[in-house]
Amino acid sequence: MTATGKNALIRFFIATMVAIIIAIYYFSELRVFEYEGFHEEINQFERYAAELNSGIVQTRFGILKYYDPLDNALMEMKKIMVIFQQKIADHPDEAIKKDIDALAAALNQKEQLVLRFKRVNPILINAIYQFSTLLAQIIESQANTQLVESCLQQDYHYQLMDKVRNLFRGILIYVTLYTDEKHTELTHLTQDIRLAPQKFLRLDEALAYADKILELQPKISDIDQNLFQVPVVKCLNVLNTTFSVSFQNYLSRSYTYRTALYLLVFILLVVLRWVFSRLRGTVITLNIEVQRKIKAEKQLEEINRQLEQRVTDRTRELTVKNKDLNQALAHLKEAQDQLIIQEKMASVGMLTTGIAHEIKNPLNFVNNFSDISVELLTELDEKLNEQKENLKGEELATIEDLIENLKTNCKKIKEHGERADNIVKNMLLHSQEAGTQKELVNIPLLLEDNIKIALQSFRSTYRKFDIKLEKNIAPQIKPILAAPQAIGRVFIYLIDNALYALRTKQAAATSDYEPVLNIQIQQTENNITIKIRDNGIGIPATYLDKVFEPFFTTKPTGKGNTGLGLSICYDTIVKQHKGELRVISEEGEFTEFTVILPMSVKAYE
Amino acid sequence: MPSLCIADQNPAILPVPDPPAGDLAKIELGSQLFHDPLFSENNTLSCASCHSLKQHGIDKLPRYITITGEQGSLNTPTVFNASLSFNQFWNGRAHSLEEVIDDHINDMTIFANNWSAILQRIQDSKTYHAAFNTLYADGITIHNVKEVLISFLDILLTPHSPFDNFLEGDTNALSPDAKKGYQLFQQYGCITCHQGINMGGNLVQPLGIYKPYYLDPTKIAHSDLGHFNVTRREDDKFAFKVPSLRNVAVTAPYLHDGSIATLEEIVQIMGIYEVGQAIPDHDITYIVTFLESLTADLPTQVSNIIEKK
């Protein structure tokens, strides 16, 4: 049999057992005896039967003067009878029904007799009472009367009186000892008395009562006899016995049921115990399984956790490595850029150096010879002045013109030669810077030095020039890695431009114009910011994006102005130092150059 | 021996008790039903039509008026103190008020009806329907209707008549004449049948004990046969329930056929036929005075309930 089948069977068995137990419990403990209370009722019935009998006797002898108790007792007995009959109708039982019917019959019989008793008894009692009262009166009155009639009448009187007394006595005896002979005797006596011609007062009434007594007394005797032969109590006892027997059966049945109940409960408990122990076994096994499963799960969790940890670690490592690689790549790129620039610069440098050197020589000749030419022309001019009177005016003028033209030409030649020379010089400067090394540089110091140099240089070229110098230098600027000469040059160019702008404005402005040069150096964690601001003529907006182009200039040419300055600054700052160079300006108002140099420019060859 | 002693160990007559407390709701409902003509088939007669509570429970007629308006055969007994009697009806055929109700309903000359029709009428009435369903779980049934009526009838008692007060110890409750009357009542033996709590109502006795009352066979009506109509026994001929003497002075006329109009007459008749003595006139007067002391009214709480209807 399968496990489920077995289980079902066990459950079924237990269910059946429980059902049986409940049923038996009902039969043994809960079920009420069907004629419950019969004892009470029988007792009550007996009591009322006794009351009835007592009432009958008492009324019989005039002790009880009213008949209500008899009727009451009968009514109560009838009520109990109804209860009995209801009970037997609800729970039929042959034996009990028979007894109940017998009792009912007895009760009925008794009731009929009581009715007859009630008919006869009052009249009889009254008759006896009236009779005795009357006769007592008669006898008394006769005793007191003196007879004055004739002797015959007297005789009659005595005789009659005798009879009356006899009657009186006789009746009194009769009512207690009611024999048939007495009855006959008294009947004769009354008849006799009735026949007497003269009667005493009220004797007829007395005789009527005597007749009544004689009529009713036998009846009452009859009723008496029958009344006490009615087997009410006997039937009641029989019924009681029958009920008791039934009750005993009920008790013994209950007892049997109870025994069965105990047995079954015991068996049920055993079965339950067995079931529970099996259940417990199952539970324990299950428990072990569950524990194992839990442990396995825990292990799995642990492994997962470890795995995750490892993954996290690996990821972190990779991230770091990645970062390093990125950084390395960036550096490589920087280096690459730098190398390219360097190479470019190197090649350009080489080229320019080459060209410059080549050009320098002829340029020297040109410059020198133009100088010499100018000197010669000066001499010529002097010589002409000495011979002035010898020459004709027209020819003099022509010769002077010619000499002037020559002077001008030579000066022009010199000018342009110097310009070319400057260009060459700058180009050489440019190339020389290609391989400059970086070192830790104190920027503020560098800037200050270069301001002085620039100012001196400017003043030497453009006469005395006073400006207001404002410095806003943050304290404790850390030195940075930079090429000092290159940075210095940048500063010089920027300041020079600023001074030029200032002077240009001053020339055109009113006397209350104060040229201001504002220098600001700030340092952040990553870079140094240098701002050089002037309130000069400014740069027109259209030129702002062109200022860093090589060979772009707004200054007049021929004054040693190549247009390379800002271009060189740009290359130095941005390409060489990985910084920034910006400009903002408003035409006619100000110009501000911002140089940003990074702190951590790597030093490399 | 005639007893005037009030602390009598063996009384023949007991005073009427106060009406029982009862369930007021049932009593009021019973009062309503008592005055309701729904019991009669043609809805004309109610219990109160003959047993008028304002006329000491009778209709003051020699015989009752039937449902068809004719004269009935019997004198209406009073409904007052009726619950104290063990025998009901002149011929003593009923022993409980339940039986009386059933009898009256089925009596062709009284209600000429049946229970199912009556129950239907009660059911149809909203007030009765509601009232019965409030009082009884099983609503309107024969048993419940009877119970309600009887709870009402049980309170129609007339305690504290002068004679009852005398029995309970008030020696001044009876006038000397009445006291003399009571003595004579006992002396002549009237008290042997008119005894008990209701001064009658528990015996059946023939009319004509010492002298036959019905001499002319042609003048005997069916109702004159009395208890014979119930038992069919010879000696039950002309036997009637001994009626209660309470309120006798106000419930004229007398006898089962209502043929005797005055108390003097009936006392005389009782003397000759029942007790065996011709009672002299002066004694009759005393006895009549005594009988008048048996009259009492319904207690106020009972009349209040009746007024409420």
Interface residues (C-beta under 8 A of the other chain):
Chain A: I63 L64 K65 Y66 Y67 D68 D71 N72 M75 L115 K118 R119 P122 I123 I125 N126 A127 Y129 Q130 E205 A208 Y209 K212
Chain B: N10 P11 A12 I13 L14 F86 H95 G189 I191 T192 C193 Q195 G196 I197 N202 L203 V204 Q205 I209 Y210 D235 A239 V275 G276 Q277
